[in-house]
C-alpha cells in the first residue's frame, strides 16, 4: 500500500463484463481457481472489443459482488468495462449496476497481478485492525488503466 486509504463517494456506475462465482479458499487451489483464467480470457479473446457503449475506454474493472457473507464466503467476480446507462450486454455477458456508495480506496504500484494480490492481503489486515470501519460487502472493485499499467486501485465499499 503506497499510502493510507482515501474515502471516496461514487455515483451509480454501469458496467458490462464476464463473471465467475468463486471464493478466496477456491482461489488458493490451482485446481479450482477461476480468477486468473477469467482475466486471461478477457485479454486473449478481445472481450473489450465486444462491449458497446464504453464510457471509459482503456479502464478495466474487476468487480466483486453478490457476497455470500464476508471475506470467507462465495462471491462473484466480473471483469468489466464501464458503459453508458442502458448499454446492452452481449449474449454471455453480465450487466452490473453499482449503486452510489462510499468506498475506502487503496492503491499499489508494481507488476500485476503480484501488486494486486499483495494489496488484497494488506486490505484484509487493514479491516482486521480497523473494526470501527466495517466493510459493506456490497460492491468492491479493482481499477486498472492502460495509462498506468503498473498501478492498481482497489475500492472497498464501507458502511456509511
HELIX and SHEET records of a PDB file:
HELIX    1   1 UNK A   24  UNK A   27  1                                   4    
HELIX    2   2 UNK A   35  UNK A   44  1                                  10    
HELIX    3   3 UNK A   47  UNK A   50  5                                   4    
HELIX    4   4 UNK A  114  UNK A  129  1                                  16    
SHEET    1   A 8 UNK A   6  UNK A  10  0                                        
SHEET    2   A 8 UNK A 101  UNK A 109 -1                                        
SHEET    3   A 8 UNK A 148  UNK A 157 -1                                        
SHEET    4   A 8 UNK A 140  UNK A 145 -1                                        
SHEET    5   A 8 UNK A  59  UNK A  65 -1                                        
SHEET    6   A 8 UNK A  75  UNK A  83 -1                                        
SHEET    7   A 8 UNK A  13  UNK A  22 -1                                        
SHEET    8   A 8 UNK A  94  UNK A  98 -1                                        
END                                                                             
